[in-house]
Amino acid sequence: MHRILGLLALTAVGLGVYLLLSGPEPDPIAAAPHALDGSPTGYSGWAIGLVMGLALAWLAGIQWSSLPERLGAWLQLQRRRIGLVILGGLFAAVLLLF
C-alpha cells in the first residue's frame, strides 16, 4: 500500500511541476521564474495534499502490531540513559527552583 501512495505522490509532483511550468509562453524556461508569481491559491492545496500523501505512505510502512514490543526493547536498552536524564532533570529542577 505504501508503494502505491508513494507512486501517487511522485506522480502528483510531476504533474504539479508540469502545471507550474506550462503556460501561454512558448518557451517554458522563460516562464519558469514567473510561474509562482501568478499562481492561484489552489497550489497550496495541491502542496498540502502532496505532503499528506507522503505522510500516509510513510505511516503505511510502519508495522503497528510490533510497535509496543520494539518500544519496550528500546526502553530496556536505554534504561541507564533514561535514569541519568531523569536524575539530571531532578537536579536541574532543584537548582532552578531554590
Buried (B, 14 or more C-beta within 10 A) or exposed (E): EEEEBBEBBBEBBEEBEEBBEEBEEEEEEEBBEEBEEEEEEEBEEBEEEBEEBBEBBEEBEEEEEEEEEEEEEEEEEEEEEEEEEEEEEEEEEEEEEE
